[in-house]
Amino acid sequence: MSTGQRVKTRPEPGRPIVMASPLLVGGAAVLIVLALAVLGRLAPLDSGVVILAIGAITAIAMRASFNSDAQTEQVASVGSIDGAVERFSDILTEPCLIINERAVLIYRNPAALKRFPRARTGDPLAFTLRDPDLVEAIDRAIATGAAQGTELHIPVPNETWYRASVVPYRPEEDRSFVAITLYDFTEQKRTDRMRGDFIANASHELRTPLTSLMGFIDTLQGPAAKDEAARGRFLGIMRSQSERMSSLIDDLLSLSRIELRQHVKPTTEVNLNLLLREVAETLEPKIEAAELVLDLKLPDEPVTIIGDRQELFEVVENLADNAIKYGGDGGRVEIALVAGASRSGAHHAITVTDFGAGIAEEHVPRLTERFYRGDAEANRKKKGTGLGLAIVKHIVARHHGQLSIRSKLGEGTRVEILLPR
């Protein structure tokens, strides 16, 4: 038996349909009530009420019968397809919709049922898929008898893209159908868009310091060739821009390496207590230069997980570096490790907190996007690449952890990472 929806146009042979008229049944019921009233078995008032009720029920039944007959007539006019075609479409993993020459849906396979639950047999296909390119492909397929292909973009409720294969099918001279098979390539489309955005952003980020360097070089070769003071100042700025480009390239390479290993599960044991102590020691020069206090809170017992030590070091270092750069005006940065911090106790938490100016609420959800900057000018002045939190997000995802960022203006920023035990 087919698992899709199928339209039947006639009853099975040898089994006549017997349908009693609601009006006939209602009339018979009224005669019975009148007979009971004449024989004294039913009071006149009660018999009147019963007759009114029978009349109302009969009217409802007649209306339902009329609608059913109309629907049967409409469905019968849609057409039917061979059982072999149904069975073949049912084994397809992609949605398959079959329509007649008037673009009315007559069959859909289980994959289409799941993807388009509102599509009903007997309805025009346009009720489900409204796309001019698809309509044009269907018209060409019917007119030429040749298979057609097109792309289909569905923006709601979730943006999806399909490649539609439109194939005409004519089992008889006076009957023709069109099979529409949809191949989802949403992920490929999103990946292509993300790659394009990434290249555009990276090019922009590199172009800015390169343009600055070229301008200073031209100045040093021309008007400031013999100006010792200008040369020293320009060379300092050029070094700063070079460091910025170097940091950006390092982050791009790091992000690329992480993405290549995104689906490879880490296998080594990492002592988080020792890891955080090492990060704190590495950051001591920056802490002293910013005149901050680093508060490191670690449990007495060692906390270990299965992970990639180098990547986890990069996560904590990135978060602490951000706290120093953007929250240093609070005078203190706190790094803490809490064992069994989640509600279920199945995760350990690493938190990095600053007590600086904080981040506006509308920027917080987008902080992990590549190259996103809430305050672009301030970020550039502090030599941010816009990739640090994107790297953190990918590493945490590889470790099957959770990342959350909380911030309020004037109250600082707190970043929490939950890592499975």
N, C-alpha and C positions, 0 to 999 in steps of 0.2 A: 504493500500500500504506500502510495506517495506521501511524503511528509510535508509537501508544499500545499498551497491552496489551489484547488481545481474546480473548474466550472463544469457541471453536468447539464446537458441540454435536453435529455430525454430519459424516461424511466427504463428500468431493465425490462427486456422482453418477457411477456407472459405474466406480468404483474400489473394489472390495471390500477390506476389511481381512483379511489372512491372517496369523494368529498361531499359531505352532507351540507346543504345550504343552511346558513345560520337563520335565515328567515323561516324556513320550513320547520326547523327544530323549535324556534321560538313560538311559532303558531301552534304547534302540537302541545307545547307546555301550557299555553294560555287555555286551550280547550280542556286540558286535564284539570286546571284550576277551576274553570267554570263548572265543570261536571261535579267537582267536589263541593262547590258552593251550592249547586242545585240540590244535591243529595243531603245537604245540611252538615256535611263533614267539615266545612270551612266557613267561618263567619264572613259576611259580605265585606266588612271593612278590611279584614285580613286578606281576602282574595283580591281586593283592589290594590293593596300594597304589593302583593306578590306579582300581580300582572304588570304593575309599573316597573318593578325590579327586572322582570323577564324582558320587558321592552328595552330597558337600558342596556342589559347584557347583550341582547340581540343586536342592537345598534353598534355596540363596540365590536362584536364578533364580525359583523358585516364589513365594518371599516377595516379591520385587520385582514379579513379575507381579500378585500379589494387591493390593499397594499401588497399582500403576498402575491396575488395574481400579477400585479403590475411588475413587481420585482422579478418574478419568474419569467415574465415576458422579456424584460430587459436583459436578464442574464442569458436567456436562450439566444438572444440576438448577438451576444458577444462572440460566440464561437468556441470551439474546443480544439485541443491539440492531441497529437498521438501520445499514447502512454510511454512509448520509447523515448520521445523527446523529454517528457516529464522526468523519467528516471535518469536520463543523462544529465539534465540540469540539476537534479537533486544531489549528484555526487560532486558537483563543482564547489570549491571552497569560496569562490567569489560570488557576489550577488548576481543573479540572472533573472531578468524580467522579460516576459514574452507578451507582446501586444499584437492586436490585429491591424488591418490596414487603416483603421480609423484612429489608431494610437490609443486604444482602450486596453487596459491591462487584463489579461486573461489567465496569467499564471506567474508565480514567483517561487523561486526555490527557497529552501530553509535559510541559506545565507542572506537572501534578500529580505526574508521575514524578520530576521534578527536586525539587519541594518536599517530597514525602512518599515517599521511596524505599522505605520499609518496607511501604507499603500494597500488598497483593497481591490480585489478583482471586480471588474465591472465599471470601475472608475477610469476616467481618462488619465493617461500617464502624467499629464501636466499638473494634476493634483499633487503629485509626489515630487517630480523632477521638472522644474521650470528653468530650462536653459536653451537659449536660441541656437547655439551650436549643435546641441543634441537633436533638437527638432529638425534642423537642416540636414543633419546626418541621416535621420530616419526617412525624411522625404527623398533624399538621394538614393538610399538603399531600396526603397519601394519602387522608385522610378527606374533605376538602372538594373536592379536585381543583383548588384554587387555589394560586397561587404564594405562598410565604411568605418572610419575611426575618428574620434574626437576626444578632447579633454573636457572634463566636467568639474566645475568649481561650485561647492556648496558652502556658503559662508555661515549658516546657522544650523543647529545650535552650536556646533563646533566646526571650525574651518577645516574642510577636507577637500582633497583633489582626487579625481578618478580618471583613468583612461577608459573610455567607453568603446567597446567593440560592437558595432551594429551590423547584424547579419540577417538578411532576408531569408524566409523559408516558405516554399510554396508546395504543400503536399498534393494539392489538386489545382486544376485550372482556375476554378472559381474561388479558391481560398488561398490567402497568403498571410503570413505572420512575420514578425520581426523579433529576433532574440537579441537582447541588450545585456552584455556582460560587462561588469564594472570592476576594474582593477585599481585598488587603492594604492596611490603613491604619495600619500600625504607626508610620510616621514622623509622620503627623498626630496620632496619639494621644500620642506622645512630645513633640511640639511643644506640644500643648495642656497637657500636664502640666508641661512646663518653663515655659511662660508663666504658668500658675497659681502654680507655686512661686516664680517670679521676682517676681510681683506681691505675693505674700504676704510674701516676704522684704524687698522694698523698702518695703512698707507698715510692716513691723515696724521696720526701720532708721530710717525717718523719724518714726515715732510716738514713739520713745524721746526724742530731743532735743526734739520738739514738746511732749511732756508736761512735760519739764523746764522749758522756756521758759514754759509756761503757769503752772506752779507758782511760778516766780520772779516773774512779772508780778503774780500774785495777792498774793504776799507784799509786793512793793514798793508795791502799791496799798493794802494793809491794814496789818498790824503794823509793817512796816519803812518806812512812808511817810516818816518823819522821822529815820530812822537812817542817817546819812551813811556810816558804816563798812560797814554791811550792804549799802547800795545799791551802793557801789563794788565790793564782793566779788561781789554777785549779777550786776551788769552784766558783770563779767569772765567769769563762768561762762556767762552768756547769749551773749556774743560767741563763746566757744569752741564752744558748741552750734550756733550759727548757722553758723560756719565748717565744722563737721562736716556739717551738712545741705547746705551749698553744695558741699562736696567730693563728697558722695554723688550729688547731682544732676548735677554735672559728669561723674562716672564713668559714671552711667547714660546720659547723652546720648552720651558717647564710645563706650560699648559698643554703643549703638543704631546709631550712624553706621558703626562697623566692621562690624557684622553686615549692614547694607544693602549694603556694598561687598565682602562676603566672597568673592564669586565673580568680582570684577573684577580682572584681573591688573595689577599696577603696571607703569608704562612708563618712569619717569624714572630717570636714573643718580644714584646716591648715593655720595659719598665717605665711607666709614665712619671714616677717620682724623679728618676734620674734624668729623664728627658726634659722636664720642666726646669730642673736645676741648671742643666746645660744651656737652655735657652736664656735663662736669666743671666748667666755668666757672659754669654755672647753679647747681650744687650747692655752690659754695664757701661761701656764708653758712651753710648747714646743716652742712657739714663743720666749720666753725670753731665754730659754736654747740655741736656735740656733742663738740668737742675730739678730732677724729679725724684720721687721716692718710689721704689719698686717693692710692693708688698707681696711676697710669695707664700701662699698658704698650701701646705702639703699634709696629708694624713701621716700618722706614725707608721702604719703598716704599708708595705710596698703594694702598689696597684699595677697589675700587669694585664695586657690584652694581646690579642693576635693582630698584628698590623705591620705596616711598612714604616720603620723608624725614621728614615730620611724624609718621607712625605709628612709624617706627623710633626716632625721638627719644623718643617717648612710652614705648616699650618699655624702652629703656636707663634713662630717667629713673625709671620705675616700679621697676625692679629695684634701682637704686642707692638710691632713697628707702627701699625696704624694708630694704636692707642697713644703712642708717644708723639706721633706727628700731629694728629688731629684732636687729641684730648689732653695734651700736655699742659694746657693752661690751668688744668684742675690741680696740678701739683702732685698727683699720685696716680700710679697704675697698679692694679691688683691682678695677679694671676693665681688661680685657685684650682685645686683638684679635689673632687668629692667622689668617694667610692659609693656605688649603688645609689646614685642620685635620682634616677627615674622612679616613677610611682611603682613600677613592678620590681625595681631593684636590679634590673637586667642590664643597666647601662652605668658607666662612669661618666662624670661630667668634668670638662675643662672649661673654665670661664675666664675671660679677659675683660676687665672693666676699667674704664677711665672715668674721670669726674670733671670732664671739660665742658665745652659749650653744647655738646649733643648734636643730634641731627634732626632736621624737620621730619615730621611724621610721614609726609607724602613721599619722601625719598627712601625710606627704610626698605620697602618691599623690593626695590630695584637695585639695591646696593651690590648684589652678587652678579649682576649683568656685566658682561665684558665692556670695558671702557666707559661704564656709566659713572658720572660724577654729579653729585648733588650740587656742589659748588665747584665748577670746572676751574675757575681762575685760582682759587685757593689750593686746589689739588695740584695744579701745575707748579705753583710757587713752591710747594712742598715736595716736588719731584715724584708725585704719584703717577703710576702707569695706568691705573684703572683696571688692573687685572688681578690684584692681590686676592680679593674676596671671591672672584671667579675660580681661581686656583684652589682656594680653601673649600669652596662648595664641591668641586669635583673630587678632591681627596676625601672629604667626609663621605660623599656618596659611594666611593670605592670601598670604604670601610664599613658600609651599611650603617652609617651614623646619622645623626640629625643636627641641623644647624639652625640656630635662632638668634635674631638680633633685636635688641630692645633699646630704644633711645628716646629721650625727650630733650627738648631745647632747655639748656641751663642745668640739666641733671646728669649729663654724661651718657655713655654708651656701654652696654653690656652684651658681649657675644658669648653664647653658650654652645658647646659641642657635646653631644651625647654619643659615646662610643660603646658598642656592645661588649660585654664582659668576655 
